[in-house]
Amino acid sequence: MERVGLRLRIRRAQAEAGDVVLLYGDESEALTHPYLAHAWAPRGADLRVAAPGQARKVAIMGVLDAATRDLIVHTSTTKRSTDFIALLTVLDGRDGPQPGRPAKPVVLVLDNGPIHTSKATTAAIAARPWLTVEWLPRYAPELNDIELKWRDLKRHHLAHRTFADAAHLDAAIHQAVNSLNAERRISHPCDKLRIAA
């Protein structure tokens, strides 16, 4: 695990120097029923959030650009290899070779989840010679920077809200991602503290 951490630090330095594009990839999901983040209530009072009907799920496939801190997502009702390959197609237009644009190597950091290691995904990655995968060891989410973005997305943009259906939740996810990407880049995490809702 230390060797992987060292390789990622080297990759991060390369990304900051502009030599490579470093992307941290992973999946998450959100429900139409409320995500309950840290909250407070007067002593003895119950915190109640309406959650009518049956919860629907929206799967979120995403990558976090280590240099720009932009989050790029693809949403779906399923979390399958085909959905992850759809995210790779988004990366084709964003980071893949294009006429008139200098090509940079792209390093994608992934865990060994089944949708990352399936035959379909392996073939899709092999079809992109400009893309190199840096595999994380098992059970090491602390090495994947996108995990902090997922937490921020859920705690500060989706928490304590009930969505009418999956379409409203999907729209809220994309709006939240746009909001996260539009936030000013800060040099130090303590410059802009956010209180959990």
C-alpha positions as a Markdown table, in Angstrom:
| # | Residue | x | y | z |
|---|---|---|---|---|
| 1 | Met | 0.0 | 0.0 | 0.0 |
| 2 | Glu | 2.9 | 2.3 | 0.7 |
| 3 | Arg | 4.2 | 1.8 | -2.9 |
| 4 | Val | 0.8 | 2.7 | -4.3 |
| 5 | Gly | 0.7 | 5.8 | -2.1 |
| 6 | Leu | 4.2 | 6.8 | -3.4 |
| 7 | Arg | 3.2 | 6.2 | -7.0 |
| 8 | Leu | 0.1 | 8.4 | -6.5 |
| 9 | Arg | 2.1 | 11.2 | -5.0 |
| 10 | Ile | 4.4 | 11.1 | -8.0 |
| 11 | Arg | 1.4 | 11.1 | -10.4 |
| 12 | Arg | -0.1 | 14.0 | -8.5 |
| 13 | Ala | 3.2 | 16.0 | -8.8 |
| 14 | Gln | 3.2 | 15.2 | -12.6 |
| 15 | Ala | -0.5 | 16.4 | -12.8 |
| 16 | Glu | 0.3 | 19.6 | -11.0 |
| 17 | Ala | 3.2 | 20.2 | -13.4 |
| 18 | Gly | 0.9 | 19.7 | -16.3 |
| 19 | Asp | 2.7 | 16.6 | -17.6 |
| 20 | Val | -0.3 | 14.2 | -17.2 |
| 21 | Val | -4.0 | 14.3 | -16.5 |
| 22 | Leu | -4.7 | 12.5 | -13.2 |
| 23 | Leu | -8.2 | 11.3 | -12.7 |
| 24 | Tyr | -9.6 | 9.5 | -9.6 |
| 25 | Gly | -12.6 | 7.3 | -10.5 |
| 26 | Asp | -15.3 | 5.6 | -8.5 |
| 27 | Glu | -19.0 | 5.2 | -8.2 |
| 28 | Ser | -21.6 | 6.2 | -5.7 |
| 29 | Glu | -25.4 | 6.3 | -5.5 |
| 30 | Ala | -28.1 | 8.5 | -4.2 |
| 31 | Leu | -31.7 | 7.8 | -3.1 |
| 32 | Thr | -34.9 | 9.8 | -3.6 |
| 33 | His | -35.3 | 9.4 | 0.2 |
| 34 | Pro | -33.3 | 11.7 | 2.3 |
| 35 | Tyr | -29.6 | 11.2 | 3.0 |
| 36 | Leu | -29.3 | 12.1 | 6.7 |
| 37 | Ala | -26.1 | 14.0 | 7.3 |
| 38 | His | -24.9 | 15.4 | 10.6 |
| 39 | Ala | -27.6 | 17.5 | 12.1 |
| 40 | Trp | -28.7 | 18.9 | 15.4 |
| 41 | Ala | -32.1 | 19.4 | 17.1 |
| 42 | Pro | -33.1 | 20.6 | 20.5 |
| 43 | Arg | -32.6 | 18.0 | 23.3 |
| 44 | Gly | -35.5 | 15.6 | 23.3 |
| 45 | Ala | -36.8 | 16.6 | 19.9 |
| 46 | Asp | -36.8 | 14.1 | 17.0 |
| 47 | Leu | -35.5 | 15.1 | 13.6 |
| 48 | Arg | -38.1 | 14.1 | 11.1 |
| 49 | Val | -37.7 | 14.2 | 7.3 |
| 50 | Ala | -40.6 | 13.1 | 5.1 |
| 51 | Ala | -39.9 | 10.1 | 3.0 |
| 52 | Pro | -43.1 | 8.9 | 1.3 |
| 53 | Gly | -43.3 | 5.9 | -1.0 |
| 54 | Gln | -40.5 | 3.6 | -2.0 |
| 55 | Ala | -37.0 | 4.9 | -2.5 |
| 56 | Arg | -35.5 | 5.0 | -6.0 |
| 57 | Lys | -31.8 | 4.9 | -6.7 |
| 58 | Val | -29.6 | 6.9 | -9.1 |
| 59 | Ala | -26.1 | 5.5 | -9.6 |
| 60 | Ile | -23.3 | 8.0 | -10.1 |
| 61 | Met | -20.1 | 7.1 | -12.1 |
| 62 | Gly | -17.5 | 9.8 | -11.7 |
| 63 | Val | -14.0 | 11.0 | -12.0 |
| 64 | Leu | -12.2 | 13.8 | -10.2 |
| 65 | Asp | -9.5 | 15.7 | -12.0 |
| 66 | Ala | -6.6 | 16.0 | -9.6 |
| 67 | Ala | -5.3 | 19.3 | -11.0 |
| 68 | Thr | -8.5 | 21.2 | -11.6 |
| 69 | Arg | -10.6 | 19.5 | -8.9 |
| 70 | Asp | -13.5 | 19.2 | -11.4 |
| 71 | Leu | -15.9 | 16.4 | -10.9 |
| 72 | Ile | -17.2 | 14.7 | -14.1 |
| 73 | Val | -20.2 | 12.4 | -13.7 |
| 74 | His | -22.4 | 10.1 | -15.6 |
| 75 | Thr | -25.7 | 9.1 | -13.9 |
| 76 | Ser | -27.8 | 6.0 | -14.5 |
| 77 | Thr | -30.4 | 3.9 | -12.9 |
| 78 | Thr | -28.0 | 0.9 | -12.9 |
| 79 | Lys | -24.4 | 0.5 | -11.8 |
| 80 | Arg | -23.0 | -1.8 | -14.5 |
| 81 | Ser | -20.0 | -2.0 | -16.8 |
| 82 | Thr | -21.9 | -0.4 | -19.6 |
| 83 | Asp | -22.6 | 2.6 | -17.4 |
| 84 | Phe | -18.9 | 2.9 | -16.5 |
| 85 | Ile | -18.0 | 2.6 | -20.2 |
| 86 | Ala | -20.4 | 5.5 | -20.9 |
| 87 | Leu | -18.3 | 7.6 | -18.5 |
| 88 | Leu | -15.2 | 6.6 | -20.5 |
| 89 | Thr | -16.9 | 7.9 | -23.6 |
| 90 | Val | -17.4 | 11.2 | -21.8 |
| 91 | Leu | -13.6 | 11.2 | -21.1 |
| 92 | Asp | -12.9 | 10.5 | -24.8 |
| 93 | Gly | -14.2 | 14.0 | -25.6 |
| 94 | Arg | -12.7 | 15.7 | -22.6 |
| 95 | Asp | -9.2 | 14.1 | -22.4 |
| 96 | Gly | -8.8 | 11.9 | -25.4 |
| 97 | Pro | -6.7 | 12.7 | -28.4 |
| 98 | Gln | -8.3 | 15.5 | -30.6 |
| 99 | Pro | -7.0 | 17.2 | -33.7 |
| 100 | Gly | -5.3 | 20.5 | -32.9 |
| 101 | Arg | -5.0 | 19.7 | -29.2 |
| 102 | Pro | -1.8 | 18.6 | -27.6 |
| 103 | Ala | -2.1 | 15.0 | -26.3 |
| 104 | Lys | -1.4 | 14.4 | -22.6 |
| 105 | Pro | -1.2 | 10.9 | -21.1 |
| 106 | Val | -4.2 | 10.3 | -18.8 |
| 107 | Val | -3.9 | 8.2 | -15.6 |
| 108 | Leu | -7.1 | 6.9 | -14.2 |
| 109 | Val | -7.0 | 5.7 | -10.6 |
| 110 | Leu | -9.5 | 2.9 | -9.9 |
| 111 | Asp | -10.3 | 0.3 | -7.4 |
| 112 | Asn | -10.8 | -3.4 | -8.3 |
| 113 | Gly | -14.6 | -3.2 | -8.3 |
| 114 | Pro | -16.4 | -5.7 | -10.6 |
| 115 | Ile | -17.5 | -3.0 | -13.1 |
| 116 | His | -13.8 | -1.9 | -13.5 |
| 117 | Thr | -12.5 | -5.3 | -14.1 |
| 118 | Ser | -15.2 | -6.9 | -16.2 |
| 119 | Lys | -14.4 | -8.1 | -19.7 |
| 120 | Ala | -16.3 | -5.3 | -21.3 |
| 121 | Thr | -14.5 | -2.6 | -19.3 |
| 122 | Thr | -11.1 | -4.2 | -19.8 |
| 123 | Ala | -11.8 | -4.1 | -23.6 |
| 124 | Ala | -13.0 | -0.5 | -23.4 |
| 125 | Ile | -9.8 | 0.5 | -21.5 |
| 126 | Ala | -7.6 | -1.4 | -23.9 |
| 127 | Ala | -9.2 | 0.5 | -26.8 |
| 128 | Arg | -8.0 | 3.8 | -25.3 |
| 129 | Pro | -4.1 | 3.6 | -25.6 |
| 130 | Trp | -3.9 | 7.2 | -24.2 |
| 131 | Leu | -5.4 | 6.0 | -20.9 |
| 132 | Thr | -3.4 | 4.2 | -18.2 |
| 133 | Val | -5.0 | 2.7 | -15.1 |
| 134 | Glu | -3.4 | 2.9 | -11.7 |
| 135 | Trp | -5.0 | 0.2 | -9.6 |
| 136 | Leu | -5.6 | 0.7 | -6.0 |
| 137 | Pro | -5.2 | -2.0 | -3.4 |
| 138 | Arg | -8.3 | -3.6 | -1.9 |
| 139 | Tyr | -10.1 | -1.7 | 0.8 |
| 140 | Ala | -8.1 | 1.5 | 0.4 |
| 141 | Pro | -10.7 | 4.3 | -0.1 |
| 142 | Glu | -8.4 | 6.8 | 1.6 |
| 143 | Leu | -6.1 | 6.7 | -1.5 |
| 144 | Asn | -9.0 | 7.8 | -3.8 |
| 145 | Asp | -9.5 | 11.6 | -3.6 |
| 146 | Ile | -13.0 | 11.3 | -5.2 |
| 147 | Glu | -14.3 | 9.9 | -1.9 |
| 148 | Leu | -14.2 | 13.3 | -0.4 |
| 149 | Lys | -16.2 | 14.8 | -3.3 |
| 150 | Trp | -18.9 | 12.1 | -2.9 |
| 151 | Arg | -19.1 | 13.0 | 0.8 |
| 152 | Asp | -19.3 | 16.7 | 0.0 |
| 153 | Leu | -22.0 | 16.1 | -2.6 |
| 154 | Lys | -24.2 | 14.1 | -0.3 |
| 155 | Arg | -23.7 | 16.1 | 2.9 |
| 156 | His | -24.0 | 19.6 | 1.5 |
| 157 | His | -26.1 | 19.3 | -1.6 |
| 158 | Leu | -28.4 | 16.3 | -1.3 |
| 159 | Ala | -28.8 | 15.9 | 2.5 |
| 160 | His | -32.2 | 16.2 | 4.2 |
| 161 | Arg | -34.1 | 16.4 | 0.9 |
| 162 | Thr | -36.8 | 14.2 | -0.5 |
| 163 | Phe | -37.0 | 13.9 | -4.3 |
| 164 | Ala | -40.3 | 13.3 | -6.1 |
| 165 | Asp | -38.7 | 10.7 | -8.4 |
| 166 | Ala | -35.4 | 9.5 | -9.9 |
| 167 | Ala | -35.6 | 12.2 | -12.6 |
| 168 | His | -35.7 | 15.0 | -10.0 |
| 169 | Leu | -32.9 | 13.4 | -8.1 |
| 170 | Asp | -30.8 | 13.0 | -11.3 |
| 171 | Ala | -31.3 | 16.7 | -12.1 |
| 172 | Ala | -30.3 | 17.7 | -8.5 |
| 173 | Ile | -27.1 | 15.6 | -8.8 |
| 174 | His | -26.1 | 17.4 | -12.0 |
| 175 | Gln | -27.0 | 20.8 | -10.5 |
| 176 | Ala | -24.9 | 19.9 | -7.4 |
| 177 | Val | -21.9 | 18.8 | -9.5 |
| 178 | Asn | -22.1 | 22.1 | -11.5 |
| 179 | Ser | -22.2 | 24.0 | -8.2 |
| 180 | Leu | -19.2 | 22.0 | -6.8 |
| 181 | Asn | -17.2 | 22.7 | -9.9 |
| 182 | Ala | -18.1 | 26.4 | -9.9 |
| 183 | Glu | -16.9 | 27.0 | -6.4 |
| 184 | Arg | -13.8 | 29.0 | -6.2 |
| 185 | Arg | -10.6 | 27.0 | -5.9 |
| 186 | Ile | -9.1 | 27.5 | -2.5 |
| 187 | Ser | -5.5 | 27.2 | -1.6 |
| 188 | His | -6.0 | 25.8 | 1.9 |
| 189 | Pro | -9.0 | 23.8 | 3.2 |
| 190 | Cys | -9.4 | 26.1 | 6.2 |
| 191 | Asp | -9.9 | 29.2 | 4.1 |
| 192 | Lys | -13.5 | 28.2 | 3.4 |
| 193 | Leu | -15.0 | 26.0 | 6.1 |
| 194 | Arg | -18.4 | 24.6 | 5.6 |
| 195 | Ile | -20.7 | 23.6 | 8.4 |
| 196 | Ala | -22.4 | 20.2 | 7.9 |
| 197 | Ala | -26.2 | 20.4 | 7.7 |
